[in-house]
Amino acid sequence: MNKIRNPIDTIIAKAKDFYIEDNYVEEKKCYEKIWTVYKDNITTLTKLLNFQISIERWEAALTTGLLIREIRNSTDIINNIALLNVKLKKFEESEKLYKESLLIEENFTAYEGIGYINFLKEDFKEAKNYYNKAKNLQPQSYAVFNQLGVIYRSLGDYKEAKRNFQKAIEINNSISTSFANLINLEISYGAPLEEILLLIEKNKEVLIEEEISKIKDTKLIKTYRLYHAYQQILYLESIKKINQYQEIYKKFFEEKILAEKIKNNSVNLEDSEIKIVSDIIRNGYSYKPKSNLDNYLNKNNNWNEIEDQYFNSSPSVVIVDNFLDSIALEEIRNYLLESSIWNETYYHSNYIGAFCGKGNYSTIHHGILIELNKLLPNILKELKFEQLWSFNYNNLNNKGIEAHADFAKVNINFWLTPDSFNKEKDQGGLKIYQTPAPADWNFIDYNTRNENMDKLLKNQNNNYITIPYKFNRAVIFDSSLFHETQHLSFEDHYEARRINSTILFGNRY
């Protein structure tokens, strides 16, 4: 006998299908039906809310949350609505709601939420105050110790930052974030490479299980994440780094993504397919680069002159061609092409990311950092390493990253895909506006494309510098300058994917 599906489950299943197809008009109609017919049914609305949160439909989830509040006004629902406002970057409304929740009763979630908002506003003293209030209520909270670690690092207190990250890991060693934060901290303060790589190995298993757990919960995976995995597997086969992949896996890839040419935002998975994806994620490949190279940066560059150009330019922007030594260049490119480190996905984007705290760090990266500090002593003087990441584009559309500024002092961005794959030689690089983010803007203000940013750039007549793409070219610039990726047009195959790496030094705060 066929199992009769609950009508609510049927509607949510339809909404999920429309989500996968990236058809929000029809997806929203499903929500509107539930909002209209079941507006007084808290069980149904809660089920819908949980689904909307799982797929990060924050605006729709907020509507659902407000309907629930009309039925039952509790601290839990008020805090949920406050959190949804945070996701939508409505921070004033969110803080107001958290404080309203505290008027009903003292509670951990509200203190933590207000602390996080103050952190985003870069008011670290107030953020620390609220997180300590949260800690008093829940002294074994992993999240509180992790965030206190971030706050202390922002304040330049290495010992307290490390102590809090270690405490967070002690409480819960199955969450990757504190491992990643501790890794970044240790790189910043010059920990031995062996210790850093050991932490990265510990975090690798945690990251794998986190990703698989999320896939099992939602039965979804981002299409471009899957597409990259498929291309990488074929590439590793072609260079004899792995044995020929089983046909069952190839058939799965072809049915799920190739037939659709990755039109959709996400792919819906059956239980048997979740097993396949889990196996693929668990059986990743790691490239081991050469160590103890003679040089990591190109010794033929005049690094003193590069520093002079940086300080004498207004704004501070300098282009460095032939940035890496040839062997280091080959090794880092092999590492990025062959390693299973690409685990950061972004909603509605055509790129995936790899961050140092989550696996994207090797002997080559370590050598580059050491030499940068030696060869650029005046630019990087007293500036700690902040972050390192790489982005990898699928080349099926022409969109890059929108205008934003970074939280650091100095940005070093370098490009790692051969010029022969770039179909438009005057494009594919970087556009740097001669406009810095105002000193009173916080991270959200300068990192999210919005009306205020558009107005600011327009008022400055959109004055910008364009730097065309070139293989092994680096751009060193003031991180407070707004910048964005130029129009992209690279060939559509794995080796042709546009890859850039970014290293940030110094803290804007």
C-alpha positions in Angstrom: 0.0 0.0 0.0 1.3 3.4 -0.9 1.9 5.8 2.0 -0.4 8.7 1.9 1.6 12.0 2.1 0.5 14.7 4.5 -0.9 17.7 2.4 1.6 20.0 4.1 4.5 17.7 3.2 3.2 17.7 -0.4 3.2 21.5 -0.6 6.7 21.8 1.0 7.9 19.1 -1.5 6.6 21.3 -4.4 8.3 24.3 -2.9 11.6 22.4 -2.7 11.3 21.4 -6.3 10.8 25.1 -7.3 13.7 26.1 -5.1 15.9 23.6 -6.9 14.8 25.0 -10.3 15.5 28.5 -8.9 11.8 29.5 -9.6 11.1 31.7 -6.6 7.7 32.9 -8.0 6.2 29.5 -7.9 8.1 28.6 -4.7 6.5 31.6 -3.0 3.0 30.6 -4.1 3.5 27.4 -2.1 4.4 29.4 1.0 1.5 31.8 0.4 -0.9 28.8 0.3 0.3 27.6 3.7 0.3 31.2 5.1 -3.3 31.6 4.0 -4.9 28.2 4.8 -2.8 27.3 7.9 -2.2 30.7 9.4 -3.6 29.6 12.8 -1.8 26.2 12.8 1.4 26.6 14.8 2.6 23.0 14.0 2.3 23.5 10.3 3.9 26.9 10.4 6.8 25.6 12.5 7.4 22.8 10.0 7.4 25.4 7.2 9.7 27.7 9.1 12.2 24.9 9.7 12.2 24.1 6.0 12.7 27.7 4.9 15.6 28.1 7.3 17.2 24.9 6.0 17.3 26.4 2.5 18.2 29.9 3.7 15.0 31.6 2.5 15.3 34.3 5.2 12.7 36.7 3.9 10.0 34.0 3.6 11.0 32.5 7.0 10.6 35.9 8.6 7.0 36.1 7.3 6.3 32.6 8.7 7.9 33.6 12.0 5.7 36.7 12.4 2.6 34.5 11.8 3.7 32.1 14.5 4.2 35.1 16.9 0.6 36.1 16.3 -0.4 32.8 17.8 2.2 32.5 20.5 4.3 35.3 21.7 7.3 33.7 23.5 11.0 34.5 24.0 11.8 31.6 21.6 9.8 33.0 18.7 10.9 36.6 19.4 14.6 35.4 19.3 14.0 33.4 16.1 12.5 36.5 14.4 15.5 38.6 15.7 17.9 36.0 14.2 16.1 36.1 10.9 16.5 39.9 10.9 20.2 39.4 11.4 20.3 37.2 8.4 18.6 39.9 6.4 21.1 42.5 7.8 18.3 44.4 9.6 20.4 44.9 12.7 18.5 47.7 14.5 15.3 45.7 14.3 17.1 42.6 15.4 18.6 44.2 18.5 15.3 45.8 19.4 13.7 42.3 19.3 16.4 40.7 21.4 16.0 43.4 24.1 12.2 42.9 24.0 12.9 39.2 24.7 15.0 40.2 27.7 12.2 42.2 29.1 10.1 39.0 29.3 12.9 36.9 30.8 16.7 36.9 31.0 17.9 34.4 28.4 21.0 33.1 26.8 19.9 33.6 23.1 19.2 37.3 23.4 22.5 38.0 25.1 24.4 36.0 22.5 22.4 37.7 19.7 23.1 41.3 20.9 26.7 40.4 21.4 27.0 39.2 17.8 25.3 42.4 16.5 27.8 44.5 18.4 30.6 42.4 17.1 29.4 43.1 13.5 29.2 46.8 14.4 32.9 46.4 15.5 32.0 47.5 19.1 34.1 44.8 20.6 33.9 46.0 24.2 30.1 45.8 24.2 30.2 42.5 22.3 32.5 41.0 24.9 30.2 42.3 27.7 27.1 40.6 26.2 28.9 37.3 25.4 30.1 37.2 29.0 26.5 37.6 30.2 25.6 34.7 27.9 28.4 32.6 29.3 27.2 33.2 32.8 23.9 31.6 31.8 25.5 28.7 29.8 29.1 28.2 31.0 29.6 25.3 28.6 28.5 27.0 25.4 30.8 26.2 22.5 29.5 29.1 20.5 30.2 31.7 23.2 33.8 30.6 23.7 34.4 30.5 20.0 33.1 34.1 19.5 35.0 35.4 22.5 38.1 34.0 20.8 37.3 36.0 17.7 36.7 39.1 19.7 40.0 38.8 21.6 41.8 38.2 18.3 40.2 41.4 16.9 41.5 43.2 20.0 45.0 41.8 19.5 45.0 39.5 22.6 46.6 36.3 21.4 46.6 34.4 24.7 43.0 35.0 25.5 42.0 34.3 21.9 43.8 31.0 21.9 42.5 30.0 25.3 38.9 30.6 24.2 39.3 28.7 20.9 40.8 25.8 22.8 38.0 25.8 25.3 35.4 25.8 22.5 37.2 22.7 20.9 37.3 21.1 24.4 33.5 21.5 24.7 32.7 20.4 21.2 35.4 19.0 18.8 33.0 18.1 16.1 32.5 21.7 14.8 35.0 23.1 12.4 34.8 26.8 13.1 36.9 26.9 16.2 39.6 24.7 14.6 39.6 27.1 11.6 39.8 30.1 13.9 42.7 28.6 15.9 44.6 27.7 12.7 44.3 31.3 11.5 45.5 32.6 14.9 48.5 30.3 14.9 49.5 31.3 11.4 49.3 34.9 12.5 51.5 34.5 15.5 54.2 32.3 13.8 53.4 28.8 15.0 55.6 26.0 13.5 54.3 24.7 10.2 54.1 21.1 11.6 51.6 22.3 14.3 49.5 24.2 11.8 49.3 21.2 9.4 48.4 18.9 12.3 45.5 21.2 13.2 44.4 21.3 9.6 44.4 17.4 9.4 42.3 17.3 12.6 39.8 19.8 11.1 39.6 17.9 7.8 37.6 15.0 9.2 35.3 17.5 11.0 34.7 19.4 7.8 33.8 16.3 5.9 31.3 15.1 8.4 29.7 18.6 8.7 29.2 18.8 5.0 27.7 15.3 4.8 25.4 15.9 7.8 24.0 19.1 6.1 23.4 17.1 2.8 21.6 14.4 4.7 19.4 16.9 6.5 18.4 18.9 3.4 18.9 16.2 0.8 20.4 19.0 -1.3 23.8 19.9 -2.7 24.8 23.0 -4.6 25.0 22.2 -8.3 28.3 24.0 -8.8 29.9 22.2 -5.9 28.9 18.9 -7.5 30.1 20.1 -10.9 33.5 21.0 -9.6 33.8 17.6 -7.9 33.0 15.9 -11.2 35.5 17.9 -13.2 38.2 17.4 -10.6 37.7 13.6 -10.5 38.0 13.4 -14.3 41.1 15.6 -14.2 42.7 13.4 -11.5 42.0 10.4 -13.6 43.6 11.9 -16.7 46.8 12.7 -14.9 46.9 9.2 -13.3 46.6 10.4 -9.7 43.5 8.2 -9.0 42.3 5.0 -10.5 39.4 5.1 -13.0 36.3 6.2 -11.1 33.5 3.7 -10.8 30.8 4.0 -13.6 28.1 4.3 -11.0 29.6 7.6 -9.9 30.0 8.9 -13.4 26.4 8.0 -14.3 25.2 9.8 -11.2 27.1 13.0 -12.2 25.9 12.9 -15.7 22.2 12.4 -14.7 22.3 15.1 -12.0 24.2 17.9 -13.6 25.4 17.4 -17.1 22.0 16.8 -18.7 20.8 20.1 -17.2 24.1 22.0 -17.8 23.8 23.0 -14.2 20.9 25.3 -14.8 19.6 24.8 -11.3 20.8 26.3 -8.0 20.8 22.9 -6.2 20.4 19.2 -6.9 17.8 17.1 -5.0 19.2 13.8 -3.8 17.7 10.4 -3.1 19.0 8.3 -0.2 21.1 6.2 -2.5 22.6 9.3 -4.1 23.4 10.8 -0.7 25.5 7.7 -0.1 27.4 8.3 -3.4 28.0 12.0 -2.6 29.2 11.0 0.9 31.7 8.5 -0.5 32.9 11.2 -3.0 33.4 13.7 -0.2 35.1 11.2 2.1 37.5 9.9 -0.5 39.2 13.2 -1.5 42.7 13.6 -2.8 45.5 15.6 -1.3 48.4 17.0 -3.3 51.7 17.2 -1.3 53.8 20.1 -2.6 57.5 20.2 -2.5 59.1 21.7 0.6 62.1 23.8 1.3 62.2 25.6 -2.0 65.1 28.0 -2.7 62.6 30.7 -3.4 58.8 31.2 -3.2 58.6 34.7 -4.6 60.4 35.7 -7.8 63.8 36.9 -6.7 64.3 38.8 -10.0 61.6 41.4 -9.0 62.9 44.6 -7.5 61.0 44.4 -4.2 62.4 47.7 -2.8 61.0 49.4 -5.9 57.6 47.6 -5.4 57.4 49.1 -1.9 58.2 52.6 -3.2 55.5 52.3 -5.8 53.0 51.2 -3.2 53.7 54.2 -0.9 54.0 56.7 -3.7 50.8 55.8 -5.5 47.5 57.4 -4.6 45.5 55.3 -3.8 48.0 52.6 -2.7 47.9 50.1 -5.5 50.9 48.3 -7.1 51.0 45.6 -9.8 53.6 42.8 -9.5 54.0 40.6 -12.6 55.9 37.3 -12.3 54.9 37.3 -8.6 55.9 33.7 -7.7 59.0 31.8 -8.4 58.4 29.3 -11.3 58.6 26.2 -9.2 56.4 27.7 -6.4 53.9 28.7 -9.1 53.7 25.2 -10.5 53.4 23.7 -7.0 50.7 25.9 -5.8 48.7 25.5 -9.0 49.0 21.7 -8.7 47.9 21.9 -5.1 44.8 23.9 -5.9 43.9 21.8 -8.9 44.3 18.4 -7.3 43.4 18.8 -3.6 39.9 18.3 -2.2 39.9 21.6 -0.3 37.0 23.4 -2.1 34.3 23.2 0.6 33.0 26.7 0.8 29.8 27.4 -1.2 27.9 30.6 -1.8 24.2 31.1 -2.5 23.6 32.0 -6.2 27.2 32.3 -7.0 29.3 30.6 -9.7 32.4 30.1 -7.5 33.5 28.0 -4.6 36.0 28.9 -2.0 38.9 27.3 -0.1 40.1 28.9 3.2 43.3 28.3 5.0 41.6 27.3 8.3 39.6 24.8 6.4 42.4 23.0 4.5 43.8 25.5 2.0 47.3 25.7 3.5 50.5 24.0 2.5 54.3 24.3 2.6 54.1 26.6 -0.4 51.6 29.0 1.3 53.8 29.0 4.4 56.9 29.8 2.4 55.1 32.6 0.6 54.0 34.2 3.9 57.6 34.1 5.3 59.1 35.7 2.2 56.4 38.4 1.9 57.3 39.5 5.4 61.0 39.5 4.5 60.7 41.3 1.1 58.0 43.8 2.0 59.0 44.9 5.5 57.7 48.4 5.2 54.3 47.5 3.7 53.8 44.7 6.1 55.6 46.1 9.1 53.9 45.1 12.4 50.9 43.8 10.4 49.7 40.3 11.4 48.5 37.7 8.9 44.7 37.8 8.9 43.3 35.4 6.3 44.1 33.5 3.2 41.6 32.1 0.7 41.2 31.0 -3.0 38.2 31.3 -5.2 37.5 28.9 -8.1 35.0 29.9 -10.9 33.0 27.4 -13.0 33.3 29.6 -16.2 29.7 29.0 -17.2 28.7 32.6 -16.7 30.5 35.9 -16.7 29.9 37.1 -13.2 32.6 37.7 -10.7 32.5 39.1 -7.1 30.6 42.4 -6.6 32.1 45.6 -5.2 33.2 45.3 -1.6 36.1 46.3 0.8 38.0 43.9 3.1 38.5 44.1 6.9 42.3 44.2 6.6 45.0 46.8 6.0 46.7 45.3 3.0 45.3 42.9 0.3 47.6 40.8 -1.9 45.5 39.2 -4.7 47.3 36.9 -7.2 46.1 34.9 -10.2 46.8 31.3 -11.0 45.2 30.3 -14.3 47.3 30.4 -17.5 46.5 33.3 -19.9 45.8 30.9 -22.8 42.5 30.0 -21.1 41.3 33.6 -20.9 39.2 34.4 -24.0 39.2 38.2 -23.4 42.7 39.4 -22.7 41.8 42.8 -21.4 39.2 41.4 -19.0 39.0 38.9 -16.1 41.1 40.8 -13.6 40.3 43.4 -11.0 38.5 46.8 -10.8 39.7 48.9 -7.9 37.8 52.0 -7.0 39.8 55.0 -5.8 37.2 55.2 -3.0 37.9 53.7 0.4 35.2 52.5 2.8 34.4 55.2 5.3 36.1 54.8 8.6 32.8 54.6 10.4 31.4 51.8 8.2 31.3 48.4 9.7 32.0 45.0 8.1 28.4 44.6 6.8 28.4 48.2 5.4 31.4 47.7 3.3 31.1 44.0 2.4 27.5 44.0 1.1 26.5 45.6 -2.2 23.7 48.0 -1.2 22.2 51.5 -1.9 24.7 53.3 0.4 27.7 51.7 -1.4 26.2 52.5 -4.8 25.6 56.1 -3.8 29.1 56.5 -2.4 30.7 55.1 -5.6 28.5 57.2 -7.8 29.3 60.3 -5.9 32.9 59.6 -6.5 32.2 59.4 -10.3 33.0 55.7 -10.1 36.7 56.5 -10.4 38.5 53.2 -10.6 41.6 51.4 -11.8 41.2 48.4 -14.1 43.8 45.7 -14.0 43.4 43.1 -16.7 44.0 39.4 -15.8 47.5 38.0 -16.2 48.8 34.7 -15.1 51.1 35.0 -12.0 50.2 38.6 -11.6 49.7 40.0 -8.1 48.0 43.2 -7.1 49.0 44.7 -3.7 46.5 47.3 -2.5 44.9 49.1 0.5 42.2 46.7 1.7 39.8 49.6 2.5 39.5 50.4 -1.3 36.3 49.0 -2.9 37.1 46.4 -5.5 35.3 43.9 -7.7 36.1 41.2 -10.3 36.1 42.3 -13.9 33.9 40.6 -16.5 35.0 36.9 -16.8 35.3 34.9 -20.0 37.4 31.8 -19.6 37.2 28.4 -21.4 34.8 25.8 -19.9 37.0 23.0 -18.7 38.7 22.1 -15.4 42.2 23.4 -16.0 40.7 26.7 -17.4 38.8 27.5 -14.3 39.8 31.0 -13.1 41.6 30.7 -9.7 42.7 33.6 -7.6 44.3 33.6 -4.2 44.0 36.4 -1.6 46.2 37.1 1.5 45.1 39.7 4.0 47.4 41.4 6.4 46.6 43.7 9.4 43.3 44.4 11.0 41.1 47.4 10.0 39.9 47.7 13.5 
